[in-house]
Amino acid sequence: MRRINADAGLSVLLVEQNAVAALSIAQRAYVLENGRVVMAGSAESLSSNSDVQEFYLGGASGQQKDYHTIKHYRRRKRWLT
């Protein structure tokens, strides 16, 4: 993907559920929640965002949390109001 972008000067739209993979490839990223863009920015800035780290990248410093806790209402309440 990077080579196509660099060599041909083409923009590439990558839709990927694996946030680690997507943020390692992308220059710019969007976080969608219930069909709405709730965050946007450079891949670097989103990778360092504490919410993105907790909800999509397995937690800061690889701290494991259970799926139910991560997908809990508090995120949706904050992002969708």
Backbone as a ProteinNet text record, in pm:
[ID]
protein_1_A
[PRIMARY]
MRRINADAGLSVLLVEQNAVAALSIAQRAYVLENGRVVMAGSAESLSSNSDVQEFYLGGASGQQKDYHTIKHYRRRKRWLT
[TERTIARY]
82.4	0	87.3	187.7	276.9	348.5	393	465.8	376.2	253.5	159	140	121.9	104.9	227.1	344.3	467.6	506.2	505.2	552.4	457.8	328.7	231.3	167.8	193.7	133.2	-17.7	-67.1	-210.9	-251.9	-368.7	-427.8	-493.2	-486	-542.1	-636.5	-758.6	-854	-844.9	-804.2	-790	-896.1	-980.6	-1080.1	-1035	-1001.8	-941	-989.3	-1028.7	-1071.3	-954.5	-841	-722.7	-653.5	-679.1	-628.5	-476.8	-412.1	-265.1	-211.5	-265.1	-220.8	-253.4	-375.5	-417.1	-332.8	-308.9	-232.4	-84.6	-36.3	103.9	123.9	16.5	22.9	-20.4	-124.2	-188.9	-107.6	-133.9	-81.6	-187.6	-313.3	-426.4	-530.4	-602.7	-699.2	-825.3	-931.7	-1061	-1109.8	-1171.5	-1233.9	-1384.4	-1449.7	-1594.4	-1659.3	-1766.3	-1845.6	-1991	-2060.1	-2199.9	-2220.1	-2126.1	-2138.3	-2101.5	-2052.7	-2014.6	-1865.2	-1803.4	-1663	-1656.6	-1586.5	-1576	-1436.3	-1338.4	-1202.2	-1138	-1051	-976	-842.4	-743.5	-612.7	-504.9	-381.4	-271.2	-269.2	-217.1	-206.9	-122.2	-19.4	67.8	-7.8	-88.8	-161.9	-269.4	-336.4	-437	-371.9	-255.6	-185.8	-147.2	-122.5	-82.6	-200.8	-321.6	-441	-478.9	-503.1	-531	-657.6	-762.2	-884	-856.4	-786.8	-754.7	-668	-571.4	-487.8	-571.8	-661.7	-742.4	-842.7	-916.2	-1027.9	-989.1	-879.9	-847.5	-708.7	-617.3	-480.5	-440.1	-536.3	-508	-465.7	-481.3	-446.6	-305.2	-280.3	-146	-50	64.2	169.6	121	24.6	-22	-106.4	-159.7	-245.4	-370	-397.8	-512.5	-638.9	-747.2	-877.4	-977.8	-1081.4	-1180.1	-1266.9	-1315.4	-1388	-1507.3	-1585.3	-1703.4	-1665.1	-1558.3	-1513.3	-1472.8	-1403.4	-1355.9	-1471.5	-1571	-1682.6	-1796.3	-1768.4	-1870	-1930.4	-2042	-2121.3	-2046.4	-1950.5	-1887.1	-1820.7	-1767.4	-1707.3	-1815.1	-1918.8	-2024.8	-2090.2	-2109.9	-2171.7	-2086.5	-1956.5	-1867	-1859.4	-1851.6	-1830	-1957.8	-2071.1	-2193.9	-2287.5	-2245.8	-2334.2	-2317.4
-118.5	0	125.5	124.9	241.1	262.5	152.6	164.8	218.6	172.3	223.9	373.8	413.4	554.7	635.6	588.6	663.6	660.7	542.9	529.3	591.7	570.1	618.9	751.1	793.6	918.2	909.3	788.8	766.9	764.9	817.5	802.5	665.6	603	469.9	474.7	426.8	415.5	273.6	261.5	132	122	21.7	-4.2	-132.3	-119.9	-231.7	-232.1	-349.5	-361.5	-383.6	-424.7	-444	-307.7	-240.8	-104.9	-98.6	-199.3	-200.2	-199.5	-286.8	-293.9	-165	-116.4	4	125	143.8	261.1	249.6	128.6	113.3	145.2	140.1	165.7	308.1	355.5	482.1	605.2	712.6	843.2	919.6	902	967.8	860.5	877.2	774.6	837.5	760	798.6	684.4	716.3	615.8	631.8	522.5	522.5	450.3	504.1	441.4	455.8	344.4	344.7	425.7	412.7	479.1	625.7	679.3	820.6	833	934.1	962.1	1028.7	965.5	1019.5	1072.2	1035.5	1085.8	1085.1	1182.2	1187.8	1252.9	1214.6	1275.8	1192	1231.1	1152.2	1017	917.4	784	790.1	872.8	887.1	944.6	1048.5	1109.2	1016.3	942.6	848.2	731.5	688	578.9	615.4	743.3	786.7	834.2	837.4	878.6	771.9	811.7	714.4	632.9	694	618.3	513.8	552	457.5	344.7	378.5	275	178.4	232.1	146.2	62.6	125	57.3	-26.1	9.9	-57.2	-120.2	-78.3	-127.4	-214.8	-257.4	-350.3	-285.1	-155.9	-86.5	-34.5	63.4	120.2	13.8	7.3	-88.9	-233.3	-261.1	-398.4	-452.7	-366.6	-414.4	-478.7	-599.8	-671.7	-637.8	-611.8	-590.2	-680.4	-714.6	-799.7	-717.5	-783.7	-719	-638.3	-691.6	-621.4	-488.2	-486.7	-363.8	-259.6	-301.3	-208.6	-148.6	-226.6	-180	-120.4	-84	-36.9	97.2	127.3	246.5	378.5	386.6	516.5	574.4	491.8	542.7	596.9	520.4	565.4	692.9	701.2	819.3	942.6	931.1	1044.1	1078.9	978.3	1005.2	1040.4	993.1	1008.4	1116.2	1193.1	1299.7	1425.1
0	0	0	85.2	90.1	-42.3	-103.2	-229.5	-339.9	-346.8	-446.4	-425.6	-301.8	-269.1	-308.3	-273.5	-300	-447.3	-509.7	-647.4	-748.9	-729.8	-827	-786.1	-664.1	-616.5	-601.9	-579.6	-565.9	-420	-394.5	-261.6	-254.6	-139.3	-121.8	-2.8	-22	88.4	141.7	266.2	331.4	440.2	429.6	532.8	601.8	729.1	800.6	944.2	993.6	1131.8	1226.4	1174.4	1256.9	1271.3	1382.9	1402.6	1404.3	1458.2	1461.3	1318.4	1233.9	1094.6	1020.6	1036.1	963.4	1001.9	1130.7	1174.4	1139.8	1116.1	1076.3	928.4	849.9	706.5	672.3	738.8	701	739.3	666.7	704.8	783.2	745.7	810.2	840.6	951.5	991	1049	1044.9	1101.2	1187.9	1299.9	1385.7	1368.5	1329.2	1310.7	1426.7	1475.4	1581.3	1541.7	1525.1	1481.9	1353.9	1261.2	1131.7	1129.7	1241.1	1248.6	1275.1	1213.5	1242.1	1378.7	1472.2	1607.9	1637.2	1553.5	1566.3	1429.1	1406.5	1281.8	1310.2	1234.7	1249.8	1185.1	1207.2	1153.1	1223.7	1153.8	1214.2	1340.5	1337.4	1454.8	1574.3	1549.9	1661.8	1716	1628	1676.6	1750.4	1705.3	1773.4	1915.8	1938.6	2072.8	2157.1	2099.9	2173	2275.4	2398.2	2505	2478.8	2422	2390.6	2282.9	2178.2	2070.9	2126.3	2209.2	2270.1	2352.6	2433.3	2521.1	2442.8	2350.3	2285.1	2164.3	2095.7	1969.8	1964.3	2051	2042.3	2160.1	2239	2347.9	2477.5	2488.9	2612.4	2611.1	2693.1	2704.4	2753.6	2693.8	2731.9	2728	2639.9	2622.8	2735.5	2823	2931.8	2872	2909.7	2856.1	2935.2	2862.3	2924.1	2854.7	2925.4	2861.5	2765.5	2660.9	2551.9	2602	2695.3	2745.6	2810.3	2885.2	2951.2	2848.1	2744.5	2642.1	2563.2	2531.9	2448.9	2531.8	2653.1	2746.2	2704.9	2760.4	2731.8	2748.8	2839.6	2866.4	2742.5	2655.4	2532.9	2440.7	2420.5	2330.9	2383	2513.2	2570.6	2541.5	2559.4	2535.9	2388.6	2301.1	2159	2084.6	2129.6	2050	2101.6	2199.5	2248.2	2167.9
[MASK]
+++++++++++++++++++++++++++++++++++++++++++++++++++++++++++++++++++++++++++++++++

